[in-house]
Structures are given as structure tokens and as C-alpha cells.
């Protein structure tokens, strides 16, 4: 597995992974209109202006992704940590988080957002 910085050309594949990864979350909340499920490709591409994206790649396929944004005061906001369902429970999300911590050392805080039932 490789962890690489993603770019807007990866947006279509990341959006596909995102929808598959959040499907179980939507089922859990009985709500398929949560932002990760209805986000448009244009909106995701626009996110590349405000966030750095990273991707986990196995055999040329993006299997996971995460986006980060550094805030004033050395805080790092981490969002949309996603892993394809068939690759979950293999430590890929954990490896992405470790990679982020190595890419952004010395932060005062790391903020990761999840839904209340997650």
C-alpha cells in the first residue's frame, strides 16, 4: 500500500470511495442525505482549494482517503477519513492517521470529526 498526496484528478475515484464508505453510516442514521452521500464532484474538487488530500493506493486503486486543513494555533482538522468497505478492519485508516501525524508534526491538536453513532 502506498500513501500519497491526492490531487483534483483523483476526485472522481475519491468520491466513489466516499459514497461506498459512508453507505453504512447513512443506513445507521436512516439518512441518505448526509453530506458525504450527496456531495457533488464539483464540490469535492473545490475542497482541494481548502484541504490537503491523501490517498491510500493498493494495486493502482484508491482504497482510502482523508483530508486535512491546518488552522491557526497549530490545530489540524481531519475530515472524511474513508476506507472502502472491503478494505476496512485492515489498519488502513490507522496508517493514514499515522501518516498525517508524520506529515504535520508539532501540532497542538488534531481534530477528527465523526458522527455520534460511529
C-alpha positions in Angstrom: 0.0 0.0 0.0 1.2 3.5 -0.9 0.0 6.7 0.9 0.3 9.6 -1.5 -0.9 13.2 -1.7 -4.0 13.2 -3.8 -4.9 15.9 -6.4 -8.1 17.0 -8.1 -7.7 14.4 -10.8 -8.3 11.8 -8.1 -11.7 13.4 -7.2 -13.9 11.1 -9.1 -12.4 8.0 -7.6 -12.3 9.6 -4.1 -16.0 10.5 -4.4 -16.8 6.9 -5.3 -14.9 5.6 -2.3 -16.6 8.2 -0.1 -20.1 7.1 -1.1 -19.3 3.5 -0.6 -17.6 4.1 2.8 -20.4 6.3 4.1 -23.2 4.0 2.9 -23.2 2.1 6.3 -23.2 5.4 8.1 -26.3 6.6 6.1 -28.0 3.3 6.9 -27.2 3.6 10.6 -28.7 7.1 10.7 -31.6 6.2 8.3 -30.5 9.2 6.3 -29.1 9.0 2.8 -28.9 12.8 2.5 -25.9 13.2 4.8 -23.2 15.5 3.2 -20.8 12.7 2.2 -23.6 10.9 0.3 -24.8 13.9 -1.6 -21.6 15.8 -2.2 -21.1 16.6 -5.9 -17.9 16.1 -7.9 -17.6 19.9 -8.3 -17.9 20.4 -4.6 -15.2 17.8 -3.9 -12.9 19.3 -6.5 -13.4 22.7 -4.8 -12.4 21.2 -1.4 -8.9 20.8 -2.9 -8.5 24.6 -2.5 -9.0 24.4 1.3 -7.8 20.9 2.2 -4.8 18.7 1.5 -6.0 15.2 0.5 -4.1 12.0 0.9 -4.9 8.6 -0.6 -4.1 5.0 0.1 -3.5 3.1 -3.1 -3.3 -0.7 -3.5 -2.5 -2.1 -6.9 -3.3 1.2 -8.6 -6.7 1.6 -6.9 -7.6 4.3 -4.3 -8.9 2.3 -1.3 -8.9 5.1 1.3 -8.6 8.8 1.6 -8.5 11.6 4.2 -8.5 15.4 4.0 -6.8 17.8 6.4 -6.7 21.6 6.9 -4.3 23.4 9.2 -5.8 26.1 11.3 -4.2 29.0 13.2 -2.8 28.0 16.5 -1.3 24.8 15.2 -4.5 22.8 15.0 -5.1 20.3 12.3 -8.6 19.5 11.3 -9.0 16.0 9.8 -12.1 15.1 7.9 -13.6 12.4 5.7 -11.3 9.6 6.7 -12.8 7.0 4.4 -11.9 3.4 3.6 -13.7 1.1 1.0 -15.8 -1.4 3.0 -14.0 -4.4 1.6 -10.7 -2.9 2.9 -11.9 -1.9 6.4 -10.5 -3.5 9.5 -7.1 -3.9 8.0 -5.4 -0.9 9.6 -5.6 1.3 6.6 -7.3 4.2 8.3 -4.9 3.9 11.2 -1.9 4.1 8.7 -3.5 7.2 7.1 -3.7 8.8 10.6 -0.1 7.9 11.4 0.9 9.4 8.0 -0.9 12.6 8.8 0.7 12.9 12.2 4.1 12.5 10.5 3.3 15.0 7.7 2.2 17.6 10.3 4.4 17.2 13.4 4.3 19.7 16.2 0.6 20.4 16.1 -1.1 21.5 19.3 -4.1 19.4 18.4 -5.6 17.1 15.9 -9.3 17.3 15.4 -11.1 14.4 13.8 -14.9 14.6 13.3 -17.2 11.6 13.3 -20.9 11.1 13.6 -22.3 10.5 17.1 -23.2 6.8 16.4 -19.9 6.0 14.8 
